[in-house]
Amino acid sequence: MHLEAFSRGKRLDHPETNEDSFVVVEGAGYAVIDGVTDRNGTRYDGMLSGRFASRRVKAATERFLVAQRDRNAAPELRYTGPDSFARYLTASLRAGYVETGSLDRATADWSVRASCTIMAVIQFDDRFEMVAVGDSGLRVNGRELVQSLKPLDDVTGILRREAWALLAERGYGRERCAELSSFLTWNGTRPPSPGPLGDEIALVGEIEARALDACRAHLPDAPQWELEDLVRRGIAHGQGDFVNTTERALGYGCLDGFEIPSAFIDHRVWPVEEVETLELFSDGYFKPGEGFGIAAWEAAFREVETADPDKLGRFLSTKGTTAGIMTDDRTYLGVRFA
């Protein structure tokens, strides 16, 4: 077996804030975990909520994978299908709230929950089983790509793009466009306070209208009220109402210590003899590598940064790269079995 792993935080001057993590238990399984950036500075055990979730789920995943080789493992550690794994990770996060005296607060307020995604591959004697929640990805044998990107991110990404475009048309410089488009993406076009908006506040109505028109064109089947809710309330105030709910068309799944609908737990199986390579990655990689290994994936990363550093074009995102801060944390874990 040949293994390569790499993880780098988006803040180049503070690598300790990296909210990604990975797991390797040789012969038992592999995982990449991506902590969700906190919305309001919430901390658990001195860590921002996304890092807390990532580290907590990393430890739980390690325990679970090791237990698959232990005939005397506790019942809750026995894999009986994808839901059993997701339940165990959920219980671990929930226990974290209990240990920090935060369960009641997290139950009442989604904005303080610690959350993350996971892409895991569990290895058995005759097969590999993938279990994923969220938008981290997997490539099998260098060809088959599995990644459940969420359309909801397209909505807030489009809002950011349209805000930037209109501000640029009105003569604002790049730094101001970046600052204000980020503010509106995070807080929506109907923010609780104007924040850094000055005279630009007069343009917000037009930005909202342009963003909604573009969202309707991109997602014609999405309910209008859901698009309006996201554009007007933004990531910080509106996105949490879409987490782990199947009652909204743009709903999506993540690990946050509360129930995950089965619809948001992705599951695939490959016979062990058909798998030569597994490549797990977080969504900080906008493009897969041309081949296997860190060098190939980092080359693809550099291509993206050169082509679209602001993430307003082909690699549209809710964030872009700024001085000293990359668009996102990124993690790659590659395993070659041949």
Secondary structure as UniProt FT lines:
FT   STRAND          2..8
FT   TURN            12..13
FT   HELIX           15..17
FT   STRAND          20..25
FT   TURN            26..28
FT   STRAND          29..35
FT   STRAND          43..44
FT   TURN            45..46
FT   STRAND          47..48
FT   HELIX           49..67
FT   TURN            68..69
FT   TURN            71..72
FT   HELIX           75..77
FT   HELIX           82..99
FT   TURN            100..101
FT   HELIX           103..108
FT   HELIX           110..112
FT   STRAND          116..123
FT   STRAND          127..133
FT   STRAND          137..140
FT   TURN            141..143
FT   STRAND          144..147
FT   HELIX           151..169
FT   TURN            170..171
FT   HELIX           174..187
FT   TURN            195..196
FT   HELIX           199..203
FT   HELIX           204..218
FT   TURN            220..221
FT   HELIX           224..238
FT   HELIX           239..242
FT   TURN            249..250
FT   HELIX           262..264
FT   STRAND          266..271
FT   HELIX           272..274
FT   STRAND          277..281
FT   TURN            283..284
FT   HELIX           294..307
FT   TURN            309..310
FT   TURN            314..315
FT   TURN            323..324
FT   STRAND          330..336
//
